[in-house]
Amino acid sequence: MTLSKFVKDKRHITGLTQPELAEKAGVGLRFVRELEQGKETLRLDKVNQLLRLFGHQLGPIPIDR
């Protein structure tokens, strides 16, 4: 699952709009929109700030070789 799909799914499950999610996470609406659209360059600190609302954080994971 992609990060953008994860965030969008969690937002829908919790019944939040993009503006509500942005406000609750303390990030800008543009950031939420770009994240959900799959922008590849985002600030990791802001991603984790948003993911904390859902009890998650981004971190290093092993790559299957």
N, C-alpha and C positions, 0 to 999 in steps of 0.2 A: 504494500500500500504506500502510496506517495504521501509526503507531508501535506500537500495541498488537499488531497482527498481526506486525510485523517482530520484535519482542522475543519473542513467543511462539514463532514459527517458529524463530528462532535458538536459543532455549532447548531446544526439542525436538530440533533437529539436533545440538546438543552433548550431549544426554542429561541435562540438568540438571533438577532439580525446582525449584519456586519457592523453597523454603528454601535450597537450594544456591546458586542464582543470587544471592539476597539476600546470603548470607554472602560469596561471592566478590566481589561488587560493593561490599560495605561499606554496604549500604542495608538498610532494614527489610523484613521480609516483607510487611507491609501495603502498602508502597510498590510492590513488585513486583506484588502482586495488583491494586492500583488501576490501575497502568500497563497491565497486560494486559487489564483490563476497560474500558479506554478513558476513564478519568477525564480530564476536560479541563483541570483545574488541577493541575499538578505542578511541582515545583521543577526548573528547567532544569539547575542544577548536579548534582542527583541523577540526572536523566535521562542526562546526559552521563557521569557516573560509571559508570552501568550500561552504557551503549553502548560505552564504551572496551573492555570485555571482548570485544566483537565487532569491534573495530577501526573503530568509527564514532563520529561525534558529530553532534549536532543543530546546525544553523546557519541563517542566513537563505538563502532560496532565492527566486528571482523568481516572481512570480505571473503566470500567463498572462492577458493582458487581451484 
